[in-house]
Amino acid sequence: MTTTATTKSEAIEKINAVLSGESEGCIVCGDCLDIMADMPDGSVDVVVTDPPYGHNNNNNGDLISRWEAALGVGEYVPERDNRAIANDGHEANTLYKDALPHMRRLLQPGCCCCCCCCGGGPDPQFARWSLWMDEVFNFKQMVVWDKGPMGMGWHYRRSYETVLVGSVPGAAIRWNGGRATENIIRPGDYGISKIIPQKTDHPCAKSPALYGHFINLHTNPGDIVLDPFAGEGPFAVAAKRLGRRYIGIEIDEGYCKKARGRVRDTERPLFQPETPPPTADDPVFAACGLGSPI
């Protein structure tokens, strides 16, 4: 989908209001490549995002429904269960690769791009996406998110995903994690939990606490967080709760509308988090609404 001239103009106007400090945040609907192209260089402080993986899991019906049907404990009803994700076929690889230079240009030196990615196989996507990130950013780390209970699949059932982190050279990496932050997120760490999407949810929903973890590590209160694949807006919920400004871009009008409603209903904390941010076992972290560690 290409953003129309009128819609794009409105989107850029809303984004500029965030950049100038007139607005605390916005979620705009459109093609992220098209919109990012018109945003100024070095205008955001972190990118935290979850692009389509290209697995086409939901384009032929909901993955969970098809799994249950295969086991004989449920049925797949196309008109009920189809929840296609835009650009979730082979084109997802091209989209990700094309988005990387835009995201780097929008980030200031020392800032980071934190991008969700799958783990395991059979497609070694995590390796391919890591190498592509390293061509544009300084590849920093692949963080393993252990989601806890076993996931989908038959052999080596999927129980983790990854978050690829790249930094923009030219300055020291913005970092609030001290020396105790690992490259593994274990079940319950930082209040992060696995989400089982309901029928009305985005099929690849993730917890705001996951986004909040990386926002805390790489930004300070008042900084600007960008998510070019915003979905239902969990990044914006985390950003608002943590006193950051936010810019989200989402191509699906339905998810865009839901994201706006979700962040509108999110309250900022009475007291802004201090820098450095609280650790997972600090009650202030829970007070920000991102959950308590198990």
N, C-alpha and C positions, 0 to 999 in steps of 0.2 A: 504494500500500500504506500502510495506517495502522498505526503502531506499537501493539501491544497494551499494555494497562496494565502487565502484568508485565514485558514486554520493555522498555518505556519506563522503568520504575522502575529496572531493572537498568542500562540505558544511562546514566541520569542519575547513578546511584551511581558508575559507573566514571568518568564525566566529572568529577564533583565530586572524586574522588580525585586526578585530574590537576590540577585547579584549586588544590587545597590543598597540592600538592607531595608527596602520599603515593605517587603513581604517576608514572612518566615519560611515560606515554601510553596511549591506548586507541583501538581501532577498534570502533565500535558499529554494529549493523545496524538500519536503520529509515528512516523518512521524515524527511529533514533539517528540513523545516519544522516538523514535530511536535516533534522533539527540540530544535531551536534555541529554540523558544518557551519552553522550561523552563530554559534556561541563563541565568545572571545577566548583567546589563548590564556592559559593559566588562571582560569576563573573559578575552579573548584579545588577542594582540599583533599578529597578522597573519592574514589569510585568503588562502590560495593554493589555487585550485580549478580544476577542469576540468569544468563542467557539460555535459550533453548539448546538442548544438547544434541538434537538431530537424530534422536532415537525413534521418532515417529510413534512413540508409545500410545498416544491417545488419539491419533488420527483415524484409527480403525476401531474405535470404541475405547471405553475406559479400561486401563490396564488391569485394575483390580477386578472389574466385572469379568473380563476375559479369563483371568486366572481362576476365579471361582467357577466359571462355567466349565473350564477344562477339568477341574477337580470334581465336577458333578454336584457342587453345593450352591450353585446359583445359576443365573442365566444372563446372557448378553442381549440387551435390547437396543439396537442401533439408535432409534429415535430418542431414547432416554439416556443412553450412556455415552454417545459420542461427544467428546469435549476436546476438539482439536486445538492444539497449540500452534499459533502462527509461526511459520518458518522452522518447524521441528523435523524437517526431512534433511536431505543431504545439503540443502542450502544453508543450514545452520553453521556449517564450517566456514563457508564464505562470509556469512554475516559476522561471525565472531572475528575472523581475520580482518575484515574491512573496518570493524568497530575499533580495533586496537589503536591505530594511529590517531583517531579522533579522541579517544580517551586519554592518550598520552598528551596530546596537544592541549587539552583542557586542564590538565593537572600542572601544578607548579613543581619546580625542582624539589626533590625530597618527598614528594607525595606518592601515594601508593594506589594501585588498582588491585582490588580483591575480588576475584571472579570465581564463582562456584563452577564446579566441573564434576563430571562423573568419576567413579573409581572402578578399577577392575576392567573386565573385558565383556564380550570378546573383541570389541573394537578398542584399540589402545588410544582412545581419544585424549585421555589425560596427558599422554606423552606428546601427542601432536599439538595440542593446545599449549602445553608448556613451552615447546620449542618455538611456536609462533609468538607467544608472549615475549620470549627472550630475544626475538628479533627486533622488538619495538621498545620494550622496557629492559631494565636490569632485572632479570628473574631473581626473586628473593627467596621464595619458599613455596613448597606445596604442603599445605596444612591438611591433615587427615581429620575428617569429622566422623567419628564413630557414632552412628545413629542409634546404637543399642540393639533392639530386637531385630531378628533376621528380616531381611527385605525380600524383594521379588527374585525370581529366577528358579532354576532347577539344579544346576551344578554350581558350587561356590556361591551360594545365595548372597545377594548384595546387602551388605550391612554398613557400608561407609560411602561417603562422597568426599571430594577434595575441594579446597579453596586455593586457587593459584594466586600468588601475591607477587606483583612486579612493582618496581619503583622507578621514578623518573630521576636520572642522574643530574648532577649539578649542585647538590646540597645533601647534607646528612638526612637520613630517613627520619621522618617525624615518627616518634615512637614513645609511647607511654607505658610500655609493658615491662620495663625493668629487665631483670635477668631470669625471671621465674616463669615466663610465658613459653610453653612448649609448642611444638608443631603438631600436636595431637589434641583434639577436643574430645574428651571422653564423655560417656553418657552422664548428663546432669551438670557438667561443668558450665559455669556462668549462667545457669538457669536455662540452658539450651536443651530443647527436647525435640524428638521426632514428631512430625505432624502427620496424622492419617487424614487426608483430605475427604471431606464430605461431598455429596453429590453437587452441592452448589458452590464448592470452593474451587479455586485454581488447582488443577490436578498435581502440580508440583510445588505446592505451598511450602514455605519455610518459616521458621519461627523468627519474630522480630529480634529475639535474643541473639540469634546467630549473627545478624547484621550488627546488632549493638556491640558485640564483642570486638569486631574489626573497626567499627566507628570509634570505640573507646581507645583502641590501640593506636590509631593513626590520626586522630583529630582532637581538637580542643573545643570547648563551648563557643558557639558563634560561628564555627567553620561551616563550610558548605559541602554537603554530601550529594553525589550524583549517582542515580541508578538508571541507565538507559534501557533496561529491560525490567520495568517496575512491577509487572504483574498486579497483584492486589495491594501493593504498597507496604510490605512489612518493613522495608528499609526506612520509609518515611515515619512509620510509627516509632521505630527505634530512635531515629534522628530527633524527632520532636520531643520524645521523653528525655533525651539526653542534652537538650538545649542546643542542637545544631540546626542550621537551615538545610533545606532539602530541595532537590530538583529531580523529579521522576519523569521518565518518558515511557509510554506504553502504547503499543500499536493496536491493541484490542479495546474497542470503545467500552465494552461491558466491564472488563477488568479495570479500566481507567476510572470509570464511574464508581466502582466499588472501592477502589483505592482512595479516591477523594473523600468518600463517606467515612471510610475507616480512619483516616488521619484526622478528619474533622472531629470525630468523636474521641480522639486521643488528647488527653490533657498533658500539659507540660508540668514538670515537678515544681513544687512551691519554691524549692531552693535548687539553683543550678548546680550540677556536679562540678567539683573542683578539679583542677589539673595538678598532678596526674590523677586519672580516673580511679574510682574504687576497684578493688580486686573482687573476685567472685565471692569471697567469704565475708565481704563488708556489707553490713545492713543497708548502707546507702545505695548499693547496687540494686538491691531488691526494692528499695523505696522509689527508684526510678521506674519501676513497673516492668523490669525485664526478667523477673522471676528470681527464685532463690535456688542456690545449688543444692543438689541432693547429697 
